Amino acid sequence: MKASVTLTVRLSGTSEGKSLSDVLAPDNEGLPRGMFLSMATRGKVLELVVSASTPSSSLSTVLALLRDITLFQELWLLSRQRGGRVLRT
């Protein structure tokens, strides 16, 4: 059995989409055997397609992506606040 999940993320701008795809790409290289992930940015929309040999693998990967996207959003918003900045350690 194979399971596929498509996740569509609507962004506030094209630069945000580019930054998000740049952040997600390194974490998703060297996927396990039987798993496929594609990412495409079109304007303000980022589309991710996850396909795996089991439904649980597809869902756990999408949940991990959602956690990464949420963290990105928090950092993106913090870095754009007036006087706000992200500290790197």
VENVENJO-V104811 format. One record per residue. N is the residue number from 1. RES is the residue in one letter. OMEGA is omega in radians with two decimals (none if undefined). BURIAL is 1 if it has 9 or more other ideal C-beta (glycine too) atoms within 8 Angstrom, else 0. Layout:
N,RES,OMEGA,BURIAL ; N,RES,OMEGA,BURIAL
This chain:
1,M,3.06,0 ; 2,K,3.09,0 ; 3,A,3.13,1 ; 4,S,3.11,0 ; 5,V,3.06,1 ; 6,T,3.14,0 ; 7,L,3.13,1 ; 8,T,-3.12,0 ; 9,V,3.09,1 ; 10,R,-3.02,0 ; 11,L,-3.13,1 ; 12,S,-3.13,0 ; 13,G,-3.11,0 ; 14,T,3.14,1 ; 15,S,3.08,0 ; 16,E,3.11,1 ; 17,G,3.12,1 ; 18,K,-3.13,1 ; 19,S,-3.14,1 ; 20,L,3.14,1 ; 21,S,3.07,1 ; 22,D,-3.13,0 ; 23,V,-3.08,1 ; 24,L,-3.01,1 ; 25,A,-3.08,1 ; 26,P,-3.13,0 ; 27,D,-3.01,0 ; 28,N,3.03,1 ; 29,E,3.13,0 ; 30,G,-3.12,0 ; 31,L,3.10,0 ; 32,P,3.12,0 ; 33,R,3.13,0 ; 34,G,3.14,0 ; 35,M,-3.14,1 ; 36,F,3.08,0 ; 37,L,3.03,1 ; 38,S,-3.12,0 ; 39,M,3.11,1 ; 40,A,3.09,0 ; 41,T,3.07,1 ; 42,R,-3.11,0 ; 43,G,-3.10,0 ; 44,K,-3.10,1 ; 45,V,3.03,1 ; 46,L,3.14,1 ; 47,E,3.11,1 ; 48,L,3.09,1 ; 49,V,3.13,1 ; 50,V,3.10,1 ; 51,S,-3.12,1 ; 52,A,-3.09,1 ; 53,S,3.10,0 ; 54,T,3.10,0 ; 55,P,-3.12,0 ; 56,S,3.09,0 ; 57,S,3.11,1 ; 58,S,-3.10,1 ; 59,L,3.14,1 ; 60,S,3.10,0 ; 61,T,3.12,1 ; 62,V,3.09,1 ; 63,L,3.09,0 ; 64,A,3.10,0 ; 65,L,3.12,1 ; 66,L,3.08,1 ; 67,R,3.12,0 ; 68,D,3.14,1 ; 69,I,3.11,1 ; 70,T,3.10,0 ; 71,L,3.09,0 ; 72,F,-3.12,1 ; 73,Q,3.14,0 ; 74,E,3.13,0 ; 75,L,3.13,1 ; 76,W,-3.13,1 ; 77,L,3.11,0 ; 78,L,-3.08,1 ; 79,S,-3.12,1 ; 80,R,3.09,0 ; 81,Q,3.12,0 ; 82,R,3.12,0 ; 83,G,-3.13,0 ; 84,G,3.05,0 ; 85,R,3.13,0 ; 86,V,3.13,0 ; 87,L,3.10,0 ; 88,R,3.14,0 ; 89,T,none,0
